[in-house]
Amino acid sequence: MSPWIEFALYSVAAPAATALGVACLLRLVAPAGLSKRFALPLGLAAGFLVGYLILPDRAAIVPVRHWHWLPWVGAAAVLGAISREGVTPSRFGAIERWLVFAALALFAAWNLVPLWPHLTPPRLYSVPLVAAYLFLLMVGLSHLPDRLLGRLSLVILLASAAASALLITIAVSMRMGNVGAIAAAATVGCVTAALVGEHAPLSTRSMIPAFALLVGGTAYVGAIEATPRPLVLLPPVVPLVLWLFATGPLGRLSPRWSAAMQLTLVLMILVGVIAWVAISERGDSN
């Protein structure tokens, strides 16, 4: 089978279809409150797990290397949906929510940061730095105003995940790029599920912890492979520019102009980062 056909089937179609199927199934069979909170994060985690399990090189389900922890990180990230609105009628407060995010970020960092003796920076510093990176993603994105977490934000998250996968492929390797593509494809499935069936809306906010840990975690794994490449960490952070439209002059734009500027700004940054890295890689190879 052609490598490109394998890529399309295993790294794109399978995780996207799984994420879409799980999210839509939960929407149909679960109570509205539960499906709204858990359909997207469960779909994202399930889609990534399926894509990971059918990787051509048969990645280990019992972690042997640091990046083998990614599906476990995705599974744990589903707990982030609980912090948005608990299984009881009462809501989590901000402090409790941040504690859940901090615990998830620390779990992910502790397992994704390798034990390499010559890791830069050393593991003693990398673990808190990676935890802070993932925590910032979760807190920064999940606390955006509701008006900035609509359909457009789903497209922006998807663009960020796709750019991250492409950047890893360009700067690191096709193998690690496949892992990033799986996360992006699972995001495609979740975004599709969220954009259809308006009679039973799904919560974008509930997907953010899983998105942050999977896409951000994959970006970190790519950034430290072989030669460290810090720019690989940028795409998952780019959606945070939406905060520019929360207040101030940009916050007073009409919905149409605001949406156009949000999408334009995000795409410009992502394309700029990819172009910069591609040019740098070409220069290094000459």
CORNORPE-V983059 format. One record per residue. N is the residue number from 1. SS is DSSP state (H for helix, E for strand, L for the rest). PHI is phi as a letter, one per 30 degrees, with the letter a starting at -180 (none if undefined). OMEGA is omega as a letter, one per 40 degrees, with the letter a starting at -180 (* if undefined). Layout:
BEGIN
<<N SS PHI OMEGA> <N SS PHI OMEGA>>
END
This chain:
BEGIN
<<1 L none i> <2 L d i> <3 H e a> <4 H d i> <5 H d i> <6 H e i> <7 H d a> <8 H d a> <9 H d a> <10 H d a> <11 H c a> <12 H b a> <13 H d a> <14 H d i> <15 H d i> <16 H d a> <17 H d i> <18 H d i> <19 H d i> <20 H d a> <21 H d a> <22 H d a> <23 H d a> <24 H d i> <25 H d i> <26 H d i> <27 H d a> <28 H d a> <29 H c a> <30 L c i> <31 L e a> <32 H e a> <33 H d a> <34 H d a> <35 H d i> <36 H d a> <37 H d a> <38 H c a> <39 H d a> <40 H d i> <41 H d i> <42 H d i> <43 H d i> <44 H d a> <45 H d a> <46 H d i> <47 H d i> <48 H d a> <49 H d a> <50 H d i> <51 H d i> <52 H d a> <53 H d a> <54 L c i> <55 L e a> <56 L e a> <57 L c i> <58 L h i> <59 L d a> <60 L d i> <61 L d i> <62 L c a> <63 L e i> <64 L c i> <65 L c a> <66 H d a> <67 H d i> <68 H d i> <69 H d a> <70 H e i> <71 H d i> <72 H d i> <73 H d i> <74 H d i> <75 H d i> <76 H d a> <77 H d i> <78 L e i> <79 L d i> <80 H d i> <81 H d i> <82 H d a> <83 H d i> <84 H d i> <85 L a a> <86 L d i> <87 L d i> <88 L c a> <89 L d a> <90 L d i> <91 L d i> <92 L d i> <93 L d a> <94 H d a> <95 H d i> <96 H d a> <97 H d a> <98 H d i> <99 H d i> <100 H d i> <101 H d a> <102 H d i> <103 H d i> <104 H d a> <105 H d i> <106 H d i> <107 H e a> <108 H d a> <109 H d a> <110 H e a> <111 H c a> <112 H d i> <113 L d a> <114 L d a> <115 L c a> <116 L d a> <117 L d a> <118 L c i> <119 L d i> <120 L b e> <121 L d a> <122 L e a> <123 H e i> <124 H e i> <125 H c a> <126 H d a> <127 H e i> <128 H d i> <129 H d i> <130 H d i> <131 H d i> <132 H d i> <133 H d a> <134 H d i> <135 H d i> <136 H d i> <137 H d a> <138 H d a> <139 H d a> <140 H d a> <141 H d a> <142 H d a> <143 L c i> <144 L d i> <145 L e a> <146 H e a> <147 H d i> <148 H c i> <149 L c i> <150 L c a> <151 H d a> <152 H d i> <153 H d i> <154 H d i> <155 H d a> <156 H d i> <157 H d i> <158 H d i> <159 H d i> <160 H d i> <161 H d i> <162 H d i> <163 H d i> <164 H d i> <165 H d a> <166 H d a> <167 H d i> <168 H d i> <169 H d a> <170 H d a> <171 H d a> <172 L c a> <173 L a i> <174 H d a> <175 H d i> <176 H d i> <177 H d i> <178 H d i> <179 H d i> <180 H d i> <181 H d i> <182 H d i> <183 H d i> <184 H d a> <185 H d i> <186 H d i> <187 H d i> <188 H e i> <189 H d a> <190 H d i> <191 H d i> <192 H d i> <193 H d a> <194 H d a> <195 H d i> <196 L c i> <197 L i a> <198 H d a> <199 H d i> <200 H b a> <201 L d i> <202 L c a> <203 L d i> <204 H d a> <205 H e a> <206 H d a> <207 H d a> <208 H d i> <209 H e i> <210 H d i> <211 H d a> <212 H d a> <213 H d a> <214 H d a> <215 H d i> <216 H d i> <217 H d i> <218 H d i> <219 H d i> <220 H d i> <221 H e i> <222 H d a> <223 H d a> <224 H c i> <225 L d a> <226 L h i> <227 L d i> <228 L e a> <229 L b a> <230 H e a> <231 H d i> <232 H d i> <233 H d a> <234 L d a> <235 H e i> <236 H d a> <237 H d a> <238 H e i> <239 H e i> <240 H d i> <241 H d i> <242 H d i> <243 H d i> <244 H d a> <245 H c a> <246 L d a> <247 L b i> <248 H i a> <249 H e a> <250 H d i> <251 H d a> <252 L c i> <253 L d i> <254 L d a> <255 H e a> <256 H d i> <257 H d i> <258 H d i> <259 H d a> <260 H d a> <261 H d i> <262 H e a> <263 H d a> <264 H d a> <265 H d a> <266 H d a> <267 H d i> <268 H d a> <269 H d a> <270 H d i> <271 H d i> <272 H d i> <273 H d i> <274 H d a> <275 H d i> <276 H d a> <277 H d i> <278 H d i> <279 H d i> <280 H d i> <281 H d i> <282 H d i> <283 H d i> <284 H d a> <285 H d a> <286 L d *>>
END
